[in-house]
Amino acid sequence: MQPSSFWAKLSGKKHTGAILLAGILWGTIGLFVRALSQTGLSSLQLVFLRSAITAVALFFYLLLFCRQALRIAWRDLWIFMGTGILSILFFSVCYFSTIQMAELSIAAVLLYTAPVFVMLFSLGFFQEKLNVRKILALLCCLMGCALVSGVLGASRLTLPALITGLLSGLGYSLYSVFGKFAVQKGYGALTTTFYTFLISAIAALPFVGLGEIPQKLALQGGSPFLIVLMGLFTSVIPYLLYPYGLWATAPAKASILASVEPVAAMLFGSIFFGEKLTLSSLAGMALVLAAVALLSPKEKTARPASP
């Protein structure tokens, strides 16, 4: 093996590892939400704190290392309002609520119905055509959700949790829709991420009852530290790792690698909360991940710009 070939493969593994680690870190969200829910913080308050910490951390990162990424045209603000309010704020509140009502694996799998919603939006907004692969993916996703939720067997999921879980997938999908407009306008991943979380925090601020948060955090020692860790480990670090990995990885492969998130959430739920892994839930997760793989774009040569 030539030295250049060896270093190229090693570099490729680093980028692959970055995407996998990002997915695993996203899978830890449930651990923080469960722990911080004991303080009495609402889902909206948790989302606000996570968004605010992420926005502040990314601001200083971009200010020091990538200042040009802070520049946007004001006429494009509607794009980031879409990713920040209609996607991140909405889906996070729904997702955190589902985590509080259902098992972590179920919440994560319902979140991963997002690619199906993206497909449906693409049919309407971007004139994409329906084909056999997309129909098969839709069927896999529906069957997978049925198995995970217990619809085809003993019920493991309440109706409110099912509704908020599916709504989290809907909100999550809107990030891809508005994110596509951001790409068309020439904005990089870090620019989109920063303004998304900044607008999410600003939009949530009037409704969170800011004065209640210190009182609730004081009820449980170490909670402020957990808040900071949640922001860093579930937002800042993975949102830095993912663009780094995506720079040298085909988008189709990256989306499949990142789908390690529900697998990680399932394992964390089993280890830390004693959630049982059943054959139906494992089969359902496999079907949902198969749907993600089927809906991944067939891009082999496209390479995003370096963040």
Secondary structure, DSSP 8 states (H G I E B T S, - for coil): --HHHHHHHHHHHHHHHHHHHHHHHHTTHHHHHHHHHTTT--HHHHHHHHHHHHHHHHHHHHHHH-GGGG---GGGHHHHHIIIIIIIIHHHHHHHHHHHHS-HHHHHHHHTTHHHHHHHHHHHHS-----HHHHHHHHHHHHHHHHHHTTTSS--S-HHHHHHHHHHHHHHHHHHHHHHHHHHTT--HHHHHHHHHHHHHHHHGGGS-TTHHHHHHHTSTTHHHHHHHHHIIIIIHHHHHHHHHHTTS-HHHHHHHHTHHHHHHHHHHHHHH-----HHHHHHHHHHHHHHHHHS---SS------
